[in-house]
């Protein structure tokens, strides 16, 4: 019997591919958590401290940084506050 669609040539659909990727990432994440829980929890306070300057840089991008002379009224989005 001649099969027109060889099973080796068929590809999984995009949904199946991303489902396999999600399952693989979940398994890897679970394994990393189980094996390295103490290290990850030990680094948590340092990650919170490192997040502060990063948030400072990101949040100051909205109003022009420290060089801005005005207050909150410098926004030019048309809102009256």
MARPA-102833 format. One record per atom (N, C-alpha, C, O): residue number from 1; atom name; x, y, z. Coordinates in steps of 0.001 Angstrom, whole numbers, padded with zeros to 6 digits. Example, Ala and Ser with C-alpha at 12.3 -4.5 7.8 and 13.67 -1.06 7.14 Angstrom:
<rs>
<r><seq>1</seq><atom>N</atom><x>013190</x><y>-005690</y><z>007800</z></r>
<r><seq>1</seq><atom>CA</atom><x>012300</x><y>-004500</y><z>007800</z></r>
<r><seq>1</seq><atom>C</atom><x>013200</x><y>-003300</y><z>007800</z></r>
<r><seq>1</seq><atom>O</atom><x>014236</x><y>-003319</y><z>008465</z></r>
<r><seq>2</seq><atom>N</atom><x>012850</x><y>-002250</y><z>007080</z></r>
<r><seq>2</seq><atom>CA</atom><x>013670</x><y>-001060</y><z>007140</z></r>
<r><seq>2</seq><atom>C</atom><x>012900</x><y>000030</y><z>007870</z></r>
<r><seq>2</seq><atom>O</atom><x>013409</x><y>001138</y><z>008039</z></r>
</rs>
This chain:
<rs>
<r><seq>1</seq><atom>N</atom><x>000845</x><y>-001175</y><z>000000</z></r>
<r><seq>1</seq><atom>CA</atom><x>000000</x><y>000000</y><z>000000</z></r>
<r><seq>1</seq><atom>C</atom><x>000889</x><y>001236</y><z>000000</z></r>
<r><seq>1</seq><atom>O</atom><x>001813</x><y>001348</y><z>000805</z></r>
<r><seq>2</seq><atom>N</atom><x>000606</x><y>002146</y><z>-000894</z></r>
<r><seq>2</seq><atom>CA</atom><x>001384</x><y>003374</y><z>-001031</z></r>
<r><seq>2</seq><atom>C</atom><x>000685</x><y>004504</y><z>-000283</z></r>
<r><seq>2</seq><atom>O</atom><x>-000467</x><y>004836</y><z>-000566</z></r>
<r><seq>3</seq><atom>N</atom><x>001398</x><y>005086</y><z>000672</z></r>
<r><seq>3</seq><atom>CA</atom><x>000825</x><y>006181</y><z>001460</z></r>
<r><seq>3</seq><atom>C</atom><x>001371</x><y>007493</y><z>000931</z></r>
<r><seq>3</seq><atom>O</atom><x>002585</x><y>007695</y><z>000917</z></r>
<r><seq>4</seq><atom>N</atom><x>000492</x><y>008392</y><z>000494</z></r>
<r><seq>4</seq><atom>CA</atom><x>000926</x><y>009667</y><z>-000078</z></r>
<r><seq>4</seq><atom>C</atom><x>001583</x><y>010569</y><z>000952</z></r>
<r><seq>4</seq><atom>O</atom><x>002507</x><y>011315</y><z>000629</z></r>
<r><seq>5</seq><atom>N</atom><x>001117</x><y>010503</y><z>002176</z></r>
<r><seq>5</seq><atom>CA</atom><x>001665</x><y>011369</y><z>003221</z></r>
<r><seq>5</seq><atom>C</atom><x>002494</x><y>010505</y><z>004162</z></r>
<r><seq>5</seq><atom>O</atom><x>001957</x><y>009796</y><z>005013</z></r>
<r><seq>6</seq><atom>N</atom><x>003768</x><y>010573</y><z>003999</z></r>
<r><seq>6</seq><atom>CA</atom><x>004678</x><y>009793</y><z>004832</z></r>
<r><seq>6</seq><atom>C</atom><x>004684</x><y>010386</y><z>006235</z></r>
<r><seq>6</seq><atom>O</atom><x>004745</x><y>011608</y><z>006374</z></r>
<r><seq>7</seq><atom>N</atom><x>004624</x><y>009567</y><z>007275</z></r>
<r><seq>7</seq><atom>CA</atom><x>004535</x><y>010070</y><z>008645</z></r>
<r><seq>7</seq><atom>C</atom><x>005823</x><y>010752</y><z>009070</z></r>
<r><seq>7</seq><atom>O</atom><x>005802</x><y>011548</y><z>010009</z></r>
<r><seq>8</seq><atom>N</atom><x>006935</x><y>010476</y><z>008422</z></r>
<r><seq>8</seq><atom>CA</atom><x>008187</x><y>011160</y><z>008753</z></r>
<r><seq>8</seq><atom>C</atom><x>008209</x><y>012581</y><z>008217</z></r>
<r><seq>8</seq><atom>O</atom><x>008895</x><y>013442</y><z>008767</z></r>
<r><seq>9</seq><atom>N</atom><x>007469</x><y>012831</y><z>007157</z></r>
<r><seq>9</seq><atom>CA</atom><x>007458</x><y>014160</y><z>006550</z></r>
<r><seq>9</seq><atom>C</atom><x>006443</x><y>015100</y><z>007191</z></r>
<r><seq>9</seq><atom>O</atom><x>006494</x><y>016309</y><z>006965</z></r>
<r><seq>10</seq><atom>N</atom><x>005528</x><y>014565</y><z>007981</z></r>
<r><seq>10</seq><atom>CA</atom><x>004503</x><y>015421</y><z>008572</z></r>
<r><seq>10</seq><atom>C</atom><x>005078</x><y>016210</y><z>009745</z></r>
<r><seq>10</seq><atom>O</atom><x>005914</x><y>015712</y><z>010499</z></r>
<r><seq>11</seq><atom>N</atom><x>004621</x><y>017427</y><z>009879</z></r>
<r><seq>11</seq><atom>CA</atom><x>005067</x><y>018301</y><z>010964</z></r>
<r><seq>11</seq><atom>C</atom><x>003920</x><y>018512</y><z>011933</z></r>
<r><seq>11</seq><atom>O</atom><x>002756</x><y>018495</y><z>011534</z></r>
<r><seq>12</seq><atom>N</atom><x>004245</x><y>018714</y><z>013223</z></r>
<r><seq>12</seq><atom>CA</atom><x>003165</x><y>019035</y><z>014171</z></r>
<r><seq>12</seq><atom>C</atom><x>002639</x><y>020442</y><z>013914</z></r>
<r><seq>12</seq><atom>O</atom><x>003354</x><y>021293</y><z>013384</z></r>
<r><seq>13</seq><atom>N</atom><x>001414</x><y>020676</y><z>014284</z></r>
<r><seq>13</seq><atom>CA</atom><x>000847</x><y>022012</y><z>014108</z></r>
<r><seq>13</seq><atom>C</atom><x>001505</x><y>022980</y><z>015090</z></r>
<r><seq>13</seq><atom>O</atom><x>002189</x><y>022559</y><z>016023</z></r>
<r><seq>14</seq><atom>N</atom><x>001294</x><y>024268</y><z>014874</z></r>
<r><seq>14</seq><atom>CA</atom><x>001889</x><y>025272</y><z>015759</z></r>
<r><seq>14</seq><atom>C</atom><x>001372</x><y>025132</y><z>017186</z></r>
<r><seq>14</seq><atom>O</atom><x>002132</x><y>025298</y><z>018140</z></r>
<r><seq>15</seq><atom>N</atom><x>000091</x><y>024828</y><z>017338</z></r>
<r><seq>15</seq><atom>CA</atom><x>-000474</x><y>024649</y><z>018668</z></r>
<r><seq>15</seq><atom>C</atom><x>000171</x><y>023479</y><z>019403</z></r>
<r><seq>15</seq><atom>O</atom><x>000457</x><y>023571</y><z>020596</z></r>
<r><seq>16</seq><atom>N</atom><x>000399</x><y>022377</y><z>018687</z></r>
<r><seq>16</seq><atom>CA</atom><x>001051</x><y>021217</y><z>019290</z></r>
<r><seq>16</seq><atom>C</atom><x>002485</x><y>021540</y><z>019664</z></r>
<r><seq>16</seq><atom>O</atom><x>002957</x><y>021127</y><z>020723</z></r>
<r><seq>17</seq><atom>N</atom><x>003177</x><y>022265</y><z>018816</z></r>
<r><seq>17</seq><atom>CA</atom><x>004558</x><y>022651</y><z>019102</z></r>
<r><seq>17</seq><atom>C</atom><x>004639</x><y>023481</y><z>020373</z></r>
<r><seq>17</seq><atom>O</atom><x>005463</x><y>023200</y><z>021243</z></r>
<r><seq>18</seq><atom>N</atom><x>003785</x><y>024510</y><z>020491</z></r>
<r><seq>18</seq><atom>CA</atom><x>003849</x><y>025379</y><z>021666</z></r>
<r><seq>18</seq><atom>C</atom><x>003385</x><y>024657</y><z>022923</z></r>
<r><seq>18</seq><atom>O</atom><x>003833</x><y>024980</y><z>024024</z></r>
<r><seq>19</seq><atom>N</atom><x>002490</x><y>023683</y><z>022771</z></r>
<r><seq>19</seq><atom>CA</atom><x>002094</x><y>022875</y><z>023919</z></r>
<r><seq>19</seq><atom>C</atom><x>003275</x><y>022041</y><z>024416</z></r>
<r><seq>19</seq><atom>O</atom><x>003490</x><y>021929</y><z>025623</z></r>
<r><seq>20</seq><atom>N</atom><x>004032</x><y>021460</y><z>023499</z></r>
<r><seq>20</seq><atom>CA</atom><x>005217</x><y>020686</y><z>023887</z></r>
<r><seq>20</seq><atom>C</atom><x>006268</x><y>021584</y><z>024532</z></r>
<r><seq>20</seq><atom>O</atom><x>006911</x><y>021187</y><z>025504</z></r>
<r><seq>21</seq><atom>N</atom><x>006445</x><y>022787</y><z>024000</z></r>
<r><seq>21</seq><atom>CA</atom><x>007396</x><y>023727</y><z>024589</z></r>
<r><seq>21</seq><atom>C</atom><x>006966</x><y>024116</y><z>025996</z></r>
<r><seq>21</seq><atom>O</atom><x>007798</x><y>024177</y><z>026901</z></r>
<r><seq>22</seq><atom>N</atom><x>005677</x><y>024379</y><z>026193</z></r>
<r><seq>22</seq><atom>CA</atom><x>005169</x><y>024757</y><z>027514</z></r>
<r><seq>22</seq><atom>C</atom><x>005346</x><y>023621</y><z>028520</z></r>
<r><seq>22</seq><atom>O</atom><x>005717</x><y>023864</y><z>029668</z></r>
<r><seq>23</seq><atom>N</atom><x>005086</x><y>022393</y><z>028101</z></r>
<r><seq>23</seq><atom>CA</atom><x>005263</x><y>021252</y><z>029000</z></r>
<r><seq>23</seq><atom>C</atom><x>006728</x><y>021075</y><z>029353</z></r>
<r><seq>23</seq><atom>O</atom><x>007059</x><y>020822</y><z>030512</z></r>
<r><seq>24</seq><atom>N</atom><x>007614</x><y>021205</y><z>028370</z></r>
<r><seq>24</seq><atom>CA</atom><x>009046</x><y>021065</y><z>028636</z></r>
<r><seq>24</seq><atom>C</atom><x>009532</x><y>022155</y><z>029591</z></r>
<r><seq>24</seq><atom>O</atom><x>010320</x><y>021876</y><z>030494</z></r>
<r><seq>25</seq><atom>N</atom><x>009070</x><y>023394</y><z>029402</z></r>
<r><seq>25</seq><atom>CA</atom><x>009464</x><y>024484</y><z>030303</z></r>
<r><seq>25</seq><atom>C</atom><x>008921</x><y>024278</y><z>031711</z></r>
<r><seq>25</seq><atom>O</atom><x>009594</x><y>024600</y><z>032690</z></r>
<r><seq>26</seq><atom>N</atom><x>007711</x><y>023745</y><z>031817</z></r>
<r><seq>26</seq><atom>CA</atom><x>007135</x><y>023472</y><z>033130</z></r>
<r><seq>26</seq><atom>C</atom><x>007932</x><y>022391</y><z>033853</z></r>
<r><seq>26</seq><atom>O</atom><x>008195</x><y>022510</y><z>035050</z></r>
<r><seq>27</seq><atom>N</atom><x>008315</x><y>021348</y><z>033141</z></r>
<r><seq>27</seq><atom>CA</atom><x>009113</x><y>020277</y><z>033750</z></r>
<r><seq>27</seq><atom>C</atom><x>010476</x><y>020803</y><z>034174</z></r>
<r><seq>27</seq><atom>O</atom><x>010946</x><y>020495</y><z>035269</z></r>
<r><seq>28</seq><atom>N</atom><x>011118</x><y>021596</y><z>033315</z></r>
<r><seq>28</seq><atom>CA</atom><x>012425</x><y>022164</y><z>033671</z></r>
<r><seq>28</seq><atom>C</atom><x>012311</x><y>023120</y><z>034845</z></r>
<r><seq>28</seq><atom>O</atom><x>013168</x><y>023113</y><z>035729</z></r>
<r><seq>29</seq><atom>N</atom><x>011266</x><y>023944</y><z>034872</z></r>
<r><seq>29</seq><atom>CA</atom><x>011067</x><y>024868</y><z>035980</z></r>
<r><seq>29</seq><atom>C</atom><x>010845</x><y>024143</y><z>037289</z></r>
<r><seq>29</seq><atom>O</atom><x>011393</x><y>024531</y><z>038321</z></r>
<r><seq>30</seq><atom>N</atom><x>010033</x><y>023077</y><z>037252</z></r>
<r><seq>30</seq><atom>CA</atom><x>009802</x><y>022282</y><z>038457</z></r>
<r><seq>30</seq><atom>C</atom><x>011095</x><y>021649</y><z>038942</z></r>
<r><seq>30</seq><atom>O</atom><x>011384</x><y>021669</y><z>040139</z></r>
<r><seq>31</seq><atom>N</atom><x>011873</x><y>021089</y><z>038029</z></r>
<r><seq>31</seq><atom>CA</atom><x>013142</x><y>020453</y><z>038407</z></r>
<r><seq>31</seq><atom>C</atom><x>014106</x><y>021484</y><z>038989</z></r>
<r><seq>31</seq><atom>O</atom><x>014751</x><y>021218</y><z>040003</z></r>
<r><seq>32</seq><atom>N</atom><x>014212</x><y>022643</y><z>038370</z></r>
<r><seq>32</seq><atom>CA</atom><x>015105</x><y>023680</y><z>038904</z></r>
<r><seq>32</seq><atom>C</atom><x>014660</x><y>024135</y><z>040281</z></r>
<r><seq>32</seq><atom>O</atom><x>015496</x><y>024355</y><z>041157</z></r>
<r><seq>33</seq><atom>N</atom><x>013357</x><y>024282</y><z>040488</z></r>
<r><seq>33</seq><atom>CA</atom><x>012858</x><y>024704</y><z>041796</z></r>
<r><seq>33</seq><atom>C</atom><x>013176</x><y>023651</y><z>042858</z></r>
<r><seq>33</seq><atom>O</atom><x>013621</x><y>023985</y><z>043956</z></r>
<r><seq>34</seq><atom>N</atom><x>012946</x><y>022386</y><z>042529</z></r>
<r><seq>34</seq><atom>CA</atom><x>013178</x><y>021322</y><z>043505</z></r>
<r><seq>34</seq><atom>C</atom><x>014664</x><y>021172</y><z>043852</z></r>
<r><seq>34</seq><atom>O</atom><x>015009</x><y>020903</y><z>045002</z></r>
<r><seq>35</seq><atom>N</atom><x>015527</x><y>021344</y><z>042872</z></r>
<r><seq>35</seq><atom>CA</atom><x>016961</x><y>021149</y><z>043110</z></r>
<r><seq>35</seq><atom>C</atom><x>017653</x><y>022376</y><z>043681</z></r>
<r><seq>35</seq><atom>O</atom><x>018650</x><y>022241</y><z>044390</z></r>
<r><seq>36</seq><atom>N</atom><x>017155</x><y>023553</y><z>043393</z></r>
<r><seq>36</seq><atom>CA</atom><x>017856</x><y>024791</y><z>043758</z></r>
<r><seq>36</seq><atom>C</atom><x>016986</x><y>025748</y><z>044553</z></r>
<r><seq>36</seq><atom>O</atom><x>017195</x><y>026959</y><z>044483</z></r>
<r><seq>37</seq><atom>N</atom><x>016033</x><y>025254</y><z>045292</z></r>
<r><seq>37</seq><atom>CA</atom><x>015105</x><y>026099</y><z>046043</z></r>
<r><seq>37</seq><atom>C</atom><x>015842</x><y>027006</y><z>047030</z></r>
<r><seq>37</seq><atom>O</atom><x>015526</x><y>028191</y><z>047140</z></r>
<r><seq>38</seq><atom>N</atom><x>016813</x><y>026458</y><z>047737</z></r>
<r><seq>38</seq><atom>CA</atom><x>017538</x><y>027256</y><z>048730</z></r>
<r><seq>38</seq><atom>C</atom><x>018303</x><y>028402</y><z>048078</z></r>
<r><seq>38</seq><atom>O</atom><x>018341</x><y>029511</y><z>048612</z></r>
<r><seq>39</seq><atom>N</atom><x>018909</x><y>028138</y><z>046929</z></r>
<r><seq>39</seq><atom>CA</atom><x>019672</x><y>029186</y><z>046237</z></r>
<r><seq>39</seq><atom>C</atom><x>018743</x><y>030284</y><z>045719</z></r>
<r><seq>39</seq><atom>O</atom><x>019052</x><y>031471</y><z>045830</z></r>
<r><seq>40</seq><atom>N</atom><x>017610</x><y>029881</y><z>045155</z></r>
<r><seq>40</seq><atom>CA</atom><x>016684</x><y>030866</y><z>044608</z></r>
<r><seq>40</seq><atom>C</atom><x>016079</x><y>031735</y><z>045699</z></r>
<r><seq>40</seq><atom>O</atom><x>015964</x><y>032949</y><z>045536</z></r>
<r><seq>41</seq><atom>N</atom><x>015692</x><y>031120</y><z>046810</z></r>
<r><seq>41</seq><atom>CA</atom><x>015123</x><y>031903</y><z>047904</z></r>
<r><seq>41</seq><atom>C</atom><x>016181</x><y>032764</y><z>048580</z></r>
<r><seq>41</seq><atom>O</atom><x>015868</x><y>033839</y><z>049091</z></r>
<r><seq>42</seq><atom>N</atom><x>017434</x><y>032305</y><z>048589</z></r>
<r><seq>42</seq><atom>CA</atom><x>018517</x><y>033097</y><z>049161</z></r>
<r><seq>42</seq><atom>C</atom><x>018833</x><y>034332</y><z>048328</z></r>
<r><seq>42</seq><atom>O</atom><x>019290</x><y>035344</y><z>048859</z></r>
<r><seq>43</seq><atom>N</atom><x>018590</x><y>034250</y><z>047027</z></r>
<r><seq>43</seq><atom>CA</atom><x>018868</x><y>035384</y><z>046139</z></r>
<r><seq>43</seq><atom>C</atom><x>017710</x><y>036368</y><z>046070</z></r>
<r><seq>43</seq><atom>O</atom><x>017867</x><y>037463</y><z>045532</z></r>
<r><seq>44</seq><atom>N</atom><x>016555</x><y>036000</y><z>046602</z></r>
<r><seq>44</seq><atom>CA</atom><x>015371</x><y>036847</y><z>046500</z></r>
<r><seq>44</seq><atom>C</atom><x>015550</x><y>038243</y><z>047091</z></r>
<r><seq>44</seq><atom>O</atom><x>015149</x><y>039211</y><z>046444</z></r>
<r><seq>45</seq><atom>N</atom><x>016133</x><y>038405</y><z>048287</z></r>
<r><seq>45</seq><atom>CA</atom><x>016321</x><y>039775</y><z>048795</z></r>
<r><seq>45</seq><atom>C</atom><x>017226</x><y>040623</y><z>047902</z></r>
<r><seq>45</seq><atom>O</atom><x>016994</x><y>041822</y><z>047743</z></r>
<r><seq>46</seq><atom>N</atom><x>018248</x><y>040008</y><z>047325</z></r>
<r><seq>46</seq><atom>CA</atom><x>019146</x><y>040755</y><z>046435</z></r>
<r><seq>46</seq><atom>C</atom><x>018439</x><y>041141</y><z>045152</z></r>
<r><seq>46</seq><atom>O</atom><x>018678</x><y>042224</y><z>044618</z></r>
<r><seq>47</seq><atom>N</atom><x>017575</x><y>040277</y><z>044649</z></r>
<r><seq>47</seq><atom>CA</atom><x>016825</x><y>040611</y><z>043437</z></r>
<r><seq>47</seq><atom>C</atom><x>015859</x><y>041759</y><z>043678</z></r>
<r><seq>47</seq><atom>O</atom><x>015649</x><y>042590</y><z>042793</z></r>
<r><seq>48</seq><atom>N</atom><x>015272</x><y>041814</y><z>044862</z></r>
<r><seq>48</seq><atom>CA</atom><x>014382</x><y>042924</y><z>045196</z></r>
<r><seq>48</seq><atom>C</atom><x>015173</x><y>044224</y><z>045272</z></r>
<r><seq>48</seq><atom>O</atom><x>014719</x><y>045261</y><z>044790</z></r>
<r><seq>49</seq><atom>N</atom><x>016363</x><y>044165</y><z>045880</z></r>
<r><seq>49</seq><atom>CA</atom><x>017198</x><y>045371</y><z>045950</z></r>
<r><seq>49</seq><atom>C</atom><x>017666</x><y>045815</y><z>044570</z></r>
<r><seq>49</seq><atom>O</atom><x>017750</x><y>047013</y><z>044302</z></r>
<r><seq>50</seq><atom>N</atom><x>017970</x><y>044870</y><z>043697</z></r>
<r><seq>50</seq><atom>CA</atom><x>018384</x><y>045229</y><z>042340</z></r>
<r><seq>50</seq><atom>C</atom><x>017219</x><y>045765</y><z>041515</z></r>
<r><seq>50</seq><atom>O</atom><x>017433</x><y>046504</y><z>040554</z></r>
<r><seq>51</seq><atom>N</atom><x>016007</x><y>045409</y><z>041871</z></r>
<r><seq>51</seq><atom>CA</atom><x>014835</x><y>045892</y><z>041140</z></r>
<r><seq>51</seq><atom>C</atom><x>014584</x><y>047372</y><z>041410</z></r>
<r><seq>51</seq><atom>O</atom><x>013998</x><y>048057</y><z>040572</z></r>
<r><seq>52</seq><atom>N</atom><x>015016</x><y>047875</y><z>042565</z></r>
<r><seq>52</seq><atom>CA</atom><x>014767</x><y>049283</y><z>042910</z></r>
<r><seq>52</seq><atom>C</atom><x>015419</x><y>050250</y><z>041921</z></r>
<r><seq>52</seq><atom>O</atom><x>014726</x><y>051119</y><z>041393</z></r>
<r><seq>53</seq><atom>N</atom><x>016739</x><y>050136</y><z>041644</z></r>
<r><seq>53</seq><atom>CA</atom><x>017314</x><y>051070</y><z>040665</z></r>
<r><seq>53</seq><atom>C</atom><x>016751</x><y>050879</y><z>039250</z></r>
<r><seq>53</seq><atom>O</atom><x>016628</x><y>051840</y><z>038490</z></r>
<r><seq>54</seq><atom>N</atom><x>016416</x><y>049652</y><z>038910</z></r>
<r><seq>54</seq><atom>CA</atom><x>015835</x><y>049418</y><z>037591</z></r>
<r><seq>54</seq><atom>C</atom><x>014478</x><y>050105</y><z>037474</z></r>
<r><seq>54</seq><atom>O</atom><x>014189</x><y>050731</y><z>036455</z></r>
<r><seq>55</seq><atom>N</atom><x>013652</x><y>049995</y><z>038497</z></r>
<r><seq>55</seq><atom>CA</atom><x>012364</x><y>050685</y><z>038492</z></r>
<r><seq>55</seq><atom>C</atom><x>012562</x><y>052195</y><z>038471</z></r>
<r><seq>55</seq><atom>O</atom><x>011792</x><y>052907</y><z>037825</z></r>
<r><seq>56</seq><atom>N</atom><x>013577</x><y>052692</y><z>039163</z></r>
<r><seq>56</seq><atom>CA</atom><x>013871</x><y>054117</y><z>039181</z></r>
<r><seq>56</seq><atom>C</atom><x>014175</x><y>054610</y><z>037764</z></r>
<r><seq>56</seq><atom>O</atom><x>013675</x><y>055655</y><z>037346</z></r>
<r><seq>57</seq><atom>N</atom><x>014991</x><y>053859</y><z>037033</z></r>
<r><seq>57</seq><atom>CA</atom><x>015336</x><y>054254</y><z>035663</z></r>
<r><seq>57</seq><atom>C</atom><x>014119</x><y>054193</y><z>034743</z></r>
<r><seq>57</seq><atom>O</atom><x>013916</x><y>055084</y><z>033918</z></r>
<r><seq>58</seq><atom>N</atom><x>013325</x><y>053159</y><z>034884</z></r>
<r><seq>58</seq><atom>CA</atom><x>012167</x><y>053000</y><z>034008</z></r>
<r><seq>58</seq><atom>C</atom><x>011106</x><y>054055</y><z>034306</z></r>
<r><seq>58</seq><atom>O</atom><x>010528</x><y>054628</y><z>033382</z></r>
<r><seq>59</seq><atom>N</atom><x>010848</x><y>054314</y><z>035569</z></r>
<r><seq>59</seq><atom>CA</atom><x>009786</x><y>055242</y><z>035929</z></r>
<r><seq>59</seq><atom>C</atom><x>010153</x><y>056688</y><z>035618</z></r>
<r><seq>59</seq><atom>O</atom><x>009266</x><y>057490</y><z>035325</z></r>
<r><seq>60</seq><atom>N</atom><x>011424</x><y>057041</y><z>035673</z></r>
<r><seq>60</seq><atom>CA</atom><x>011814</x><y>058411</y><z>035359</z></r>
<r><seq>60</seq><atom>C</atom><x>011785</x><y>058690</y><z>033868</z></r>
<r><seq>60</seq><atom>O</atom><x>011851</x><y>059850</y><z>033462</z></r>
<r><seq>61</seq><atom>N</atom><x>011690</x><y>057678</y><z>033058</z></r>
<r><seq>61</seq><atom>CA</atom><x>011583</x><y>057890</y><z>031621</z></r>
<r><seq>61</seq><atom>C</atom><x>010277</x><y>058549</y><z>031232</z></r>
<r><seq>61</seq><atom>O</atom><x>010170</x><y>059085</y><z>030129</z></r>
<r><seq>62</seq><atom>N</atom><x>009284</x><y>058527</y><z>032099</z></r>
<r><seq>62</seq><atom>CA</atom><x>007967</x><y>059082</y><z>031775</z></r>
<r><seq>62</seq><atom>C</atom><x>007901</x><y>060584</y><z>031939</z></r>
<r><seq>62</seq><atom>O</atom><x>007119</x><y>061227</y><z>031239</z></r>
<r><seq>63</seq><atom>N</atom><x>008690</x><y>061183</y><z>032838</z></r>
<r><seq>63</seq><atom>CA</atom><x>008536</x><y>062619</y><z>033066</z></r>
<r><seq>63</seq><atom>C</atom><x>009833</x><y>063401</y><z>032902</z></r>
<r><seq>63</seq><atom>O</atom><x>009956</x><y>064508</y><z>033427</z></r>
<r><seq>64</seq><atom>N</atom><x>010784</x><y>062851</y><z>032193</z></r>
<r><seq>64</seq><atom>CA</atom><x>011954</x><y>063632</y><z>031841</z></r>
<r><seq>64</seq><atom>C</atom><x>013114</x><y>063540</y><z>032819</z></r>
<r><seq>64</seq><atom>O</atom><x>014088</x><y>064275</y><z>032657</z></r>
<r><seq>65</seq><atom>N</atom><x>013061</x><y>062709</y><z>033787</z></r>
<r><seq>65</seq><atom>CA</atom><x>014184</x><y>062515</y><z>034693</z></r>
<r><seq>65</seq><atom>C</atom><x>014272</x><y>063576</y><z>035758</z></r>
<r><seq>65</seq><atom>O</atom><x>013312</x><y>064303</y><z>036009</z></r>
<r><seq>66</seq><atom>N</atom><x>015443</x><y>063663</y><z>036392</z></r>
<r><seq>66</seq><atom>CA</atom><x>015649</x><y>064601</y><z>037488</z></r>
<r><seq>66</seq><atom>C</atom><x>015810</x><y>066036</y><z>037002</z></r>
<r><seq>66</seq><atom>O</atom><x>015657</x><y>066972</y><z>037786</z></r>
<r><seq>67</seq><atom>N</atom><x>016115</x><y>066221</y><z>035724</z></r>
<r><seq>67</seq><atom>CA</atom><x>016339</x><y>067564</y><z>035205</z></r>
<r><seq>67</seq><atom>C</atom><x>015072</x><y>068356</y><z>034965</z></r>
<r><seq>67</seq><atom>O</atom><x>015136</x><y>069552</y><z>034678</z></r>
<r><seq>68</seq><atom>N</atom><x>013933</x><y>067719</y><z>035074</z></r>
<r><seq>68</seq><atom>CA</atom><x>012670</x><y>068402</y><z>034844</z></r>
<r><seq>68</seq><atom>C</atom><x>012419</x><y>069428</y><z>035944</z></r>
<r><seq>68</seq><atom>O</atom><x>012561</x><y>069113</y><z>037126</z></r>
<r><seq>69</seq><atom>N</atom><x>012050</x><y>070645</y><z>035570</z></r>
<r><seq>69</seq><atom>CA</atom><x>011884</x><y>071728</y><z>036550</z></r>
<r><seq>69</seq><atom>C</atom><x>010491</x><y>071782</y><z>037142</z></r>
<r><seq>69</seq><atom>O</atom><x>010302</x><y>072313</y><z>038237</z></r>
<r><seq>70</seq><atom>N</atom><x>009527</x><y>071246</y><z>036443</z></r>
<r><seq>70</seq><atom>CA</atom><x>008156</x><y>071356</y><z>036917</z></r>
<r><seq>70</seq><atom>C</atom><x>007727</x><y>070123</y><z>037681</z></r>
<r><seq>70</seq><atom>O</atom><x>008488</x><y>069175</y><z>037877</z></r>
<r><seq>71</seq><atom>N</atom><x>006496</x><y>070175</y><z>038099</z></r>
<r><seq>71</seq><atom>CA</atom><x>005934</x><y>069048</y><z>038823</z></r>
<r><seq>71</seq><atom>C</atom><x>005171</x><y>068138</y><z>037890</z></r>
<r><seq>71</seq><atom>O</atom><x>005608</x><y>067861</y><z>036773</z></r>
<r><seq>72</seq><atom>N</atom><x>004035</x><y>067678</y><z>038353</z></r>
<r><seq>72</seq><atom>CA</atom><x>003225</x><y>066770</y><z>037550</z></r>
<r><seq>72</seq><atom>C</atom><x>002480</x><y>067496</y><z>036449</z></r>
<r><seq>72</seq><atom>O</atom><x>001893</x><y>066845</y><z>035584</z></r>
<r><seq>73</seq><atom>N</atom><x>002481</x><y>068820</y><z>036448</z></r>
<r><seq>73</seq><atom>CA</atom><x>001761</x><y>069579</y><z>035430</z></r>
<r><seq>73</seq><atom>C</atom><x>002513</x><y>069684</y><z>034114</z></r>
<r><seq>73</seq><atom>O</atom><x>002013</x><y>070288</y><z>033165</z></r>
<r><seq>74</seq><atom>N</atom><x>003716</x><y>069102</y><z>034041</z></r>
<r><seq>74</seq><atom>CA</atom><x>004510</x><y>069175</y><z>032816</z></r>
<r><seq>74</seq><atom>C</atom><x>004037</x><y>068194</y><z>031752</z></r>
<r><seq>74</seq><atom>O</atom><x>004518</x><y>068245</y><z>030621</z></r>
<r><seq>75</seq><atom>N</atom><x>003120</x><y>067316</y><z>032080</z></r>
<r><seq>75</seq><atom>CA</atom><x>002647</x><y>066331</y><z>031111</z></r>
<r><seq>75</seq><atom>C</atom><x>001873</x><y>067040</y><z>030008</z></r>
<r><seq>75</seq><atom>O</atom><x>001089</x><y>067952</y><z>030269</z></r>
<r><seq>76</seq><atom>N</atom><x>002104</x><y>066610</y><z>028776</z></r>
<r><seq>76</seq><atom>CA</atom><x>001437</x><y>067240</y><z>027645</z></r>
<r><seq>76</seq><atom>C</atom><x>000462</x><y>066272</y><z>026993</z></r>
<r><seq>76</seq><atom>O</atom><x>000366</x><y>066203</y><z>025768</z></r>
<r><seq>77</seq><atom>N</atom><x>-000253</x><y>065533</y><z>027815</z></r>
<r><seq>77</seq><atom>CA</atom><x>-001208</x><y>064578</y><z>027253</z></r>
<r><seq>77</seq><atom>C</atom><x>-002618</x><y>065117</y><z>027200</z></r>
<r><seq>77</seq><atom>O</atom><x>-003530</x><y>064390</y><z>026807</z></r>
<r><seq>78</seq><atom>N</atom><x>-002833</x><y>066366</y><z>027582</z></r>
<r><seq>78</seq><atom>CA</atom><x>-004133</x><y>066997</y><z>027458</z></r>
<r><seq>78</seq><atom>C</atom><x>-005069</x><y>066782</y><z>028618</z></r>
<r><seq>78</seq><atom>O</atom><x>-006221</x><y>067212</y><z>028553</z></r>
<r><seq>79</seq><atom>N</atom><x>-004631</x><y>066144</y><z>029664</z></r>
<r><seq>79</seq><atom>CA</atom><x>-005516</x><y>065910</y><z>030815</z></r>
<r><seq>79</seq><atom>C</atom><x>-005399</x><y>067065</y><z>031798</z></r>
<r><seq>79</seq><atom>O</atom><x>-004317</x><y>067622</y><z>031980</z></r>
<r><seq>80</seq><atom>N</atom><x>-006484</x><y>067417</y><z>032418</z></r>
<r><seq>80</seq><atom>CA</atom><x>-006481</x><y>068416</y><z>033476</z></r>
<r><seq>80</seq><atom>C</atom><x>-006547</x><y>067706</y><z>034819</z></r>
<r><seq>80</seq><atom>O</atom><x>-007504</x><y>066986</y><z>035105</z></r>
<r><seq>81</seq><atom>N</atom><x>-005532</x><y>067913</y><z>035633</z></r>
<r><seq>81</seq><atom>CA</atom><x>-005523</x><y>067263</y><z>036952</z></r>
<r><seq>81</seq><atom>C</atom><x>-005450</x><y>068298</y><z>038038</z></r>
<r><seq>81</seq><atom>O</atom><x>-005433</x><y>067953</y><z>039219</z></r>
</rs>
